[in-house]
Amino acid sequence: MVNDKKKNSENIYEQITFPKDWDPTSLSDVFDLRRETMVPTGIGNQRYIGLEHIDSGRMKISRYGGESEIRSAKNKFYPDDILYGKLRPYLDKSVLADIKGICSTDILVFKVDKDRILPRYGACLVHTSAFLQYVISTTTGVNHPRTSWSSIGKFRCSIPKLAEQSIIVHALFILQQAIAQQEQIITKTKELKRSLMHRLFTYGLRGEELKGTEIGLMPESWKLTNIGEAYEFTTKPRGIDLSKYKELPFIPMELISENQRLLHKYEMRKSFSSGTYVQKGDLVVAKITPSFENGKQGIVTNIPLDFCYATTEVWPLHGVDGQSNIEYLHYYLKKSDVRNEIAGKMEGSTGRQRVPRNVLFDAKIPLPSYEEQIEISDIFISLDEKIDATESKKKSLHDLFKTMLQLLMTGQVRVKDIDFGEINV
């Protein structure tokens, strides 16, 4: 089986017709394995890179560890070296170093022959789909599959002259930079959301005087109440006849997101042995561990009926018109301190703990006027929409990058055919 996979991977480049003016070569002809190591003193200031510091598919390192965090011998690297994660290579973890430092021994350090290949071009090369498929086929080990330099060095490729390499990597790194900019926007928006969660649920929007309560400060006009008194737990209506439905929408736990406010996805099932009755517009909150701690919850929408069924491992709640807004509860339950407080009262054996109904019912919630609940919720909804839009743009840029990487690194599209001034990233 392994031999068949390896044979297929070796044929990848045989199936590609490279430009005749490109030079066929092996990776070992343009890369050299750097073998320098050092034992950290624990008191030095060397930058450290582990696999946890490298993001899949990215070519630039964005975070580091410190020498004080480690003790055993590590590999040394220098600016323009390529750091390649040999453990689980399907994760596609490889970056171009812009500083000197030390890295995990699960990271191979490549020094490039700059007379034949640019460091940035080499960094692009090890992210191509052909290289990825090849190294996956060379791994050994089941639980911790690794590749090796002896295998990587045999990878066959074909490379253009340095001048064309320069233009190719310019285009690809522009796209990588655009992806990084979207990631920065997402990070800053999430930070703003976390900050506003504390501020708005403490101070509100009206600039009122504050009062002390058992859960902390809140505006003078707000009411301290229980979730179960402000909201209603959904129950199956008496007399509902399910026999007239050939199939019903059903929401399993795997379709409940940790990050999405609205639950759009469902399955149509002809029958099921058990389930939780849920109305359209309900907030379903996971009640088991670790789904509850991870924030699995969402508001049911986009179902074809006014009701559906969901896994028995959720609590469904709905708001009371003019009194309690369901979006407000959704965001309040996203606060880490609130979720941790409830999680501390879970019951059951380790690994299968649950939030009892009475614990969620009795959880305290600061409740402003219905109008202010909506205003606060709208602020968080707008931030979530910005995050979603930026995530979508990031994905589009990533898809464009993967396409351009394939086309440019195989010569299927030559850089002379591209007007880079028209690329809008």
HELIX and SHEET records of a PDB file:
HELIX    1   1 VAL A    2  GLU A   10  1                                   9    
HELIX    2   2 TYR A   13  GLN A   15  5                                   3    
HELIX    3   3 LEU A   27  VAL A   30  1                                   4    
HELIX    4   4 LEU A   51  HIS A   53  5                                   3    
HELIX    5   5 GLU A   67  GLU A   69  5                                   3    
HELIX    6   6 PRO A   89  LEU A   91  5                                   3    
HELIX    7   7 PRO A  119  LEU A  125  1                                   7    
HELIX    8   8 SER A  129  SER A  137  1                                   9    
HELIX    9   9 TRP A  149  ILE A  152  1                                   4    
HELIX   10  10 LEU A  162  TYR A  203  1                                  42    
HELIX   11  11 ILE A  227  ALA A  230  1                                   4    
HELIX   12  12 LEU A  242  LYS A  244  5                                   3    
HELIX   13  13 MET A  253  LEU A  255  5                                   3    
HELIX   14  14 ILE A  326  TYR A  332  1                                   7    
HELIX   15  15 SER A  336  ALA A  343  1                                   8    
HELIX   16  16 ARG A  357  ASP A  362  1                                   6    
HELIX   17  17 TYR A  370  MET A  409  1                                  40    
HELIX   18  18 VAL A  415  ASP A  417  5                                   3    
HELIX   19  19 PHE A  420  GLU A  422  5                                   3    
SHEET    1   A 2 ASP A  23  SER A  26  0                                        
SHEET    2   A 2 ARG A 156  ILE A 159 -1                                        
SHEET    1   B 4 PHE A  31  LEU A  33  0                                        
SHEET    2   B 4 ILE A 107  VAL A 112 -1                                        
SHEET    3   B 4 ILE A  82  GLY A  85 -1                                        
SHEET    4   B 4 SER A  94  LEU A  96 -1                                        
SHEET    1   C 5 THR A  37  MET A  38  0                                        
SHEET    2   C 5 LYS A  74  PHE A  77 -1                                        
SHEET    3   C 5 GLY A 101  CYS A 103 -1                                        
SHEET    4   C 5 ARG A  47  ILE A  49  1                                        
SHEET    5   C 5 GLY A  65  GLY A  66 -1                                        
SHEET    1   D 2 LEU A 210  THR A 213  0                                        
SHEET    2   D 2 GLY A 216  PRO A 219 -1                                        
SHEET    1   E 2 LYS A 223  ASN A 226  0                                        
SHEET    2   E 2 LYS A 364  LEU A 367 -1                                        
SHEET    1   F 5 GLU A 232  PHE A 233  0                                        
SHEET    2   F 5 VAL A 314  HIS A 318 -1                                        
SHEET    3   F 5 LEU A 283  ALA A 286 -1                                        
SHEET    4   F 5 GLN A 297  VAL A 300 -1                                        
SHEET    5   F 5 LEU A 262  LEU A 263  1                                        
SHEET    1   G 4 GLU A 267  ARG A 269  0                                        
SHEET    2   G 4 LEU A 248  ILE A 251 -1                                        
SHEET    3   G 4 PHE A 307  ALA A 310  1                                        
SHEET    4   G 4 THR A 276  GLN A 279 -1                                        
END                                                                             
